[in-house]
C-alpha cells in the first residue's frame, strides 16, 4: 500500500476507507472523494465488488491482505478481531492521507499528514446496545456481536483512541458527530456535511414492476436501530398508501414475514441507481425513522423535490427543515410516524423550495472544502 496517490500540484494525496462491502452513505462519500481525486487509489481493508456500488469498478481499489479471505469479504463483521492489526500494518506513503472512517481507517499509518473524515466513532465500541440490537432482545446476531465486542472491547478502545489521536485533522459529517467526537476523543472537529447522491444527473429512471400503488419510500440498511419494523406498522395505518423499502441486511427475513402478514409493503432489496431514481421521482415522500448520525436520505429525496417525515433526532436535525422540506415525529413509534405521514401526504409541497434546500449540500461545495483543507495541511507539512 505504498504506491500511487494522486497529487495536488506535486504533492501526493492518498484515500482510504474502512471496507467496501456494502452500499450506504459512507460508500457514496468515498465515490465523491474518488471523483475529487480521480488519480488516487482507494485503500481499504476489504473489497467485495458485488456487494457495493458498481461505480467502484472504475476506481483503483487496493485492499489489504485480509481481502484474500472470501468469508470476510462477504461477512465483514467477522473480520472485527483482525482489522486493527491489519490497519496498523497498512502504512501508506503520501504527503496527505485522507481517510473515510467509522472506526478503522483512521488507524492507518502514513508518512505524511492525516485527515480523517469521520462518519461516527465506532458504534461497536461506544454504542454497542444500539449497534447489536440488544434493546430488541437477544438474537444470534446480537449475542455474537455482544460476546466478541465485550471480549475485545478494552483493547480495541485503547487502539481506537490512539488511532484518533494520530490524526492531524478531524472533519465530521454532522453536529451530532461533532459532539460525539469531542466527547469520545476530546477532538474539536469541523462539520462538513456530505452531499446526497447525484441521481438526477445519473442513470435513467428504471420503473419497478412490483410497485403499482401510491407509496412512501424508506431507504435504510435492514438493521435493528433503523426501526424499519416500526415503519411497516406505521404505513399500514395510513389509508391508501403503500410502502417501498430499499435496502438489505440481517433483519430482512424477519421484516419479510412482518410485511407478508400486514400487506401493503414491497421490500425491494438492493436497487440500481436508475431504480432508486424512479422511486424518488414517484414516491409521495420519504419516511426516515432510524437513529442517524447524518440524515442523508432526506437530501436525496429533496433533490427530487420530495418531502420527508423524519425522526426529530440526530442528523435529521441538520438536513430536514420542518415545514419547508418535511415534517418531524418525536419518537420512532407507529402512531407518531403515522400521524406525521398523514400530515406529509396531505400537504401540497413547494418542490422548488425543497430542491433549493438540497442544493446547499452540493457535491461541488463539499469537494471545494475538502480540497481547501488538504491545501492547508500541505502547507503545514
Protein Blocks (a to p, Z undefined) as FASTA:
>chain_A
ZZhiacehjaccddddfbdcbccfklmmmmmmmmmmmmbccddfbdcfklmcfklmmpcc
dddfklmpmklmmmmmlmmmmmmmmmmmmcccdfbdcdddehlmmmpccfbdcddddfbd
cfklmmmmmmnommnopafklmmmmmmmmmmmmmmmmmmmmmmmmpmbdcdfbfklmmmm
mmmnopacdddddddddfklmccddddfklmbdcddddddddfklommmmmmmmmmpghi
acddedddjklmmmmmmmmmngoiacebjadfklmmmmmmmmgbdcdfbdcfbdfklmmm
mmnopacddddehjllmmpcghkloccdfbdcfklmmmmmmmmmmpccdfklmmmmmmmm
cfklmmmmmmmmmmmmmmmZZ
